[in-house]
Amino acid sequence: YRSADKTIEHFESKFPGEGEAYRRFLADWSPFAKTVKDVFLSTPSPFELGKKFVFGKAIQGDWKKALPMILKPYGEVVDHYFKEEKIKSPMVWMAAQSGPPPTEPLNAPFLLWHPLYHEGGAARPKGGSGMLTQVLQRQIEHHGGKVFVNSPVSRFLMSEKKVTGIHCNGIDYTARAVVSGTHALETFTKLLPSEHQPEQAKSLRVGNGFGAILRLALNKPIAYKAFSGIESRIALQLLCENRQEVNRAFGHYLKGEPTPRPPIVAMSFSAVDATLAPPGGEVLWLWAQYFPYELQHGHWDEIAPAVAEDILDTFEEYAPGTKASVVGSLFQHPLWLERELGLYRANVMHLEMTLDQMFMLRPMLGMSEYKSHIKGLYLTGASTHPGGGIMGASGRNAARVVLKDLDKKRI
């Protein structure tokens, strides 16, 4: 629940002692989570990070006790607070949404910002995430700007070691500043002339994908066998029976295999947004992990139908009758994500979300503050701090940097 007290009460009623354990977890890490949020909304310079984490209120109590916890795998952090696997497994599965598995060191923050869910809940634009881009387009046009869709940029325009515009659809467009929100590899290795491409771009770790999503249109609402009330359709369903399921899935991923019977995050947003489906209908998104982009055997064009069916079969165990109600589907497997969305090797976060590619190291040292190595070229999007997610943080941060430079006539 968005309400921490209601969540604690529910945990306590099902698993005595675990509600109070959750209260301790929130009390210990809410200041840290709020600091992470502040860091996400700021330019990640060493000074800013130090000011917020070291001299701020990120840690309540003894740093010597807190720091080892932050450096642990998030799969171990849950053991410190909880005993019940039915509480541990969904928390671990939620933390895994950024990609790294629960056994990887130094990734505890993926779990420790969990208290933020009780701050503002989980929100989504009415009409779907795509409505956000529609609003942004109207805002740009309201201020006299133009938006070109289906218009790939072929290269940056250069003049005296400065980016002065873009070449798009056979036309040169010049500007005082160019902001690139595409993948870092697209920006550095395709749009820039070879003599201006940074050497560090070759070492960016994109990974091997990690997830896939099956999008379904249903002719009736979902009915979970464990609980069929409206709350079950409104909430995200973290369908992971135990942490071993996540570890098992990651093992298949490392072997270059699609995970059979994968952990799933089920989302039925039509339960709260009637604009998404006709009366009596439902939309159902099933995000599953782990699925490698590069397979040990076979090709995604060949195996995609069988993998999609396995994901649906797995969900059917939780909500019998779903398969029979499907009237439309789209399977966005790793190769589809690269082909259709330009996500290199299907990484929805652009670059691996590991400590060596986060904060002031994203996308690389010296370019983390939304400025590239070339005057006039600025960076934003999932390749920059704080990474992927429909939250607009990198765009907000980059806009502030660009506006400041424009105002001071640095460009």
N, C-alpha and C positions, 0 to 999 in steps of 0.2 A: 504494500500500500504506500501511497505518497506519505501518509501520516506515519511517522516513526512509532508513535505510541500504539497505534492500531496494529502495526506489524509486530511489535513486541508482545502485545496482548495475544495475538493470534499464535505466535510461536510458543508462548508460555502455555497456552491451552492445549496445544498438540504435543509439545515436548517440554515438560517442566524443567526449568533451569536454562533453557536455550534462549528464551526471551530476554532474560536478564543478561545472558552472555552477549546477545546482540546489542543490548543497551550499552554495555561496556565497550564493545567494538565501535559503536557510533561515537561515544564520548571520547575514546582515545584518538580517533582518526578524523573526526569532523573538521578540526582546525587544519589538518594537513590537506584534506580534500578541498576546503575553501581556498587554501593557498595555491593549490594546483590550478584551480579555476582562475585565480588572479594571474598566475603565471601564463596560462593559456591566452589570456587577454592582454598580454604585454609582449614587447619585443624581447627575445630571450638573450640579452647580453649577459656576460658573466656578472656584471655589477647588479643587474636587476634580479638575477637568480639568487645571488648571495644575499641581497637585501631582503628578499621575501622568505627564503628558506632558513637562512642562518640567523638573521636579525629580526625576522618577523615572528608570527605566532603559529607557525606551521606545526610545531610540536609542543604539546602541553606536558611538561614534566622533564624527565631526564633524557637528553639526547643520546647518552650512552646506551640506554635501553631501546630507544626508538630506532636508531640507525640500523642495528643488525636486522630488525624486522623489515625495514624498507628494502634491504639488500637481499632478502630471501625470495624464493619462488612464491608466487601467490598461493600455490597449492599447499604450501607449508603454513602460511599465515592463518588459514582457516582452522588448522588443527590447534593453533594456539588459543583460539576462542571457543570453538564449538566441538561437540561430541557427535551430534546427529548428522549422519550422512545426507539425509534428505534436506538439510539446510546447507551443508557444505557444497554439495554437487551443483545446485543452481547458481550459487555465488561464484564458484569456480568457472562454470560454463559461461556466465555473463562476462567474467574477466577475460575469457579466452576470445572474445569477439574481436579484439584488436590483432589477433594472430598468434602471438607467442603462447606455447603450451604451459600448463601449470607447473612443470618441472624445471623450467628455465630460470636460472638465478637472475637477480636484479630486476625482476618484473613485478614485485609486490604492489607498486603504485596502481597497476591495472585493477587491483582489488580495493586498494585503500582509498580510492576516490568514490567508492560505492555510496558513502553517506550523501553525496550530492543528489542522488535520486530522490531523497526525502526533502530536498530544498525546493526544487521546482517540478519534480515529477518528470515524466517523459511526454514531450509535446511533438505535434506534427501539424503541418499546414492543412487546413481544410481543402479537400480536393486532391491531396497527395503531395509528396515532396516536390514534384515538378511545378507546383503552383508557386513555390518560392522563386524559381527562375522567372516565372511570368511577372511576378510583382517587381522583381529587380529590373526586368526589361521596361516595364511601364515607368518606373522611377527614372531610368536613364533617358527615356524618350521625353518624359515630362520636362527634363532639364535641357532638352535640345540635342541629346545624343542619338546615335543610331546603333541598332543591333543587327548584325548580319548572322543568320543561321545557315547551317550546311555550307559554310564558307571557310574551308581550311586555310590556314596561313602557311605559305610555302617557305618563307624565309624572313629574317629580320633585315632591315635596311641599315647599312653601316656607313659612317662618315667620320674619318679621323678617330678611329678607336672609340666611337660612340654609337649606340643604337639610336637611330633617328626615326624609325617607323617600321612598317610591315609591308610585305607584298602578299596580296590576297586577291584571288580571282582575276589575275592579270593586271591589277591596279596597285600602285604604290600609295600608301597612306602614311603621311609623316606626322610626328608628334614630338612634344618635348619629353615625354616619358612613355615607355611601353611596359605594361604589366603582364607578365606571362603566368597564367594559372594552369597551364597544362603540365604534364609529367616532366619532371626534371630532366630525364633523358631526352625527351622531345625538345625541350628548350635548349639544352647544352650541346647535343650531338646531332640534331637535325636542322634546327632553325638558325643556329649560329654558323658562320663560315668556319671551316676547319681550323684556320689559323687563330681563331678566337675561342676555340673550345677548351674548357678547363681540363687539365690532366686528371683532376680528382674525380671527374664524372665517370671515368672508367671503373672506379672502385665502389660506386654506389651499389648497395645491395637491394635488389628488387625482390629477391626470393623466388618462390615457385608457386605463386598463388596461395590460396588457403581455403577458399569457400566457394559455394555455389548457391543459387537461389531459384526455387521453383515457384512461379507465380501462377495462381489458379483462380479461375472464376467458377463459382458454385451456384447452383440453382436453389440452394437452401442454406440456412445458417449452420455452422459447425455445432456438433453436440458431443462434448467430451464425456466419456463414460465415467470419469472420476467425479466430475462436477459440471452440470449442464447449464448453470445459471449464466446470466448476462455478464457477470464479472469475469468468467473464464474466457469470454470472447473479447472483452475489452483489454485484459491484461496480456502482456507478452508471456507466452508459455515457454519456459526453459525446459525442454524435454530431454533431460539427461538423467538417467537413473542413478548414476554414481560417477565419481571422478575417473574411475578406470575406463569409462566409456570415452572420455576426452583423450586419455593417454593412449587407448587402443586406436582411436581415430588418427592421432598424430603418428603412431607407428606405421599405419598404412600409408600415410602421406610421405613419410621418410623413404618408404620403399617404392614410391612412385605409383601407388595404387589408389583408386577411389575407395573411400571408406564404405563398407557395407553396413547397413543399419546405423547411420550416423546420428550423432546428437543434433537436435533441431531447435531453432528458435521459431516458434509459430506466431504469426501476426495476422490478426483479422480486423483491420482498421475500419471496415464497414460497420462494425458494431457501434462505433461512435461517430461515423461520418457517412450519412445517408447518400452523399453525392457520388460515392464510389461504386455503388451497385444498384440495380433496379430493385423495386420492392420485393421482398422475399429472397433476394439473392445475397451473395457474400463474396468478398475477395479474401484470399488466403495466401500469404507469403510464407514460404518455408525456407529459411536460411539454414544451411547445414555445413559442417566442417568434419574432417579436412579433405580437400580435393586438390591434388597437385595439377598445375598447368602442364608440366612436362611429365608424361606418363612413361613408366618402365615398359609397358606393353600396350599396343593399340593406339587409337586416335580418338579424340573427343567427338568428332563427327560420327564415329561408328558406335561408341559406347554411350553417348548421351541419353538416348531413349531408355536404355536399361537402368542407368543411374537415376534418372528422374523417377522411374517407376519404383525403384527401391526406396527413394526418399518418401514417396507417397505411401508405399506399403508400410513403412516405419511409422508414419503419422497415423495411418489407419488403425494401428494398435491402440492409440490413445483416443481416437475419435472414429469409431466404426461407422461406415456408411458414407464417409467423405468421398471415396473413389467414385461411387455411383452418382454423386451429385456434381461431378466436374463437367463443365460445359465449355471450358477454354483453358489453355495453359501456355506458358512460355518458360522454358528452362534456360536460365542464364548460367551456363557452365563456364569454366575458366577460359576456354578458347573463345566463346561468345563474348565474354567481358573484354577481351583484348581486341577482337575484330570490330565490335560495335561501339565500344566506349573508349577505345584507345588506352586501356589500362594494361600497361606493359606486364606481360607474364601474369595477368589476372590479379595483380595485387590491388585490392580496392583502397588500400592505404598509400598507394604509389610506391613507397619505400618501406622496408621492414621497420616495424615499430619496436626496435630494440634500443637499449640505452646509448649505443654508439651512433645512433641516427635520430636522436631526439634533442629537444631544447636547442642549445646553441650549436649543435652538431647536425642540424637538419636544414637543408639537405647536405651541407658539408661545412666544415669549419671555415669561417671567413665570409660565408654567404647566408648565415642564419637570420640576419636582421632585415630580410626581405629585399636586400640590395645584391645584385649580382656583382661579378668582378669587372663588369663593363658599365661605364657611365650611361645612364638613360634606360637601362634594363632592370626592372624590378620583378620580384618573384612573389607568388602567392599560391594557394591551393594546397592539396594534401601532401605535396612534396616538401612543404615548409612547415615550420612550427605552427600549431601543435600536432599536425598530422591530419588524417582523414576524419570524416564525420560531417553531418549536415548541421553545422553550428555557426559557420561564418566567421570563426575567430581569426583565421589566417587572413581573410579578406579585410576584416576590420583593422587588424594590425598593420597590414601592408598599406592600406589606404592612408593611415595616419603618417606613415613614413614618407609616402609619395607627396602628400599634401604639404608636409613640412618642408621637403626639399623644393617643391614648386614655389612655396611662399617665400623661401629664402633665396630663390633664384639660383639654386645649386645646379639646376638643369635647365 
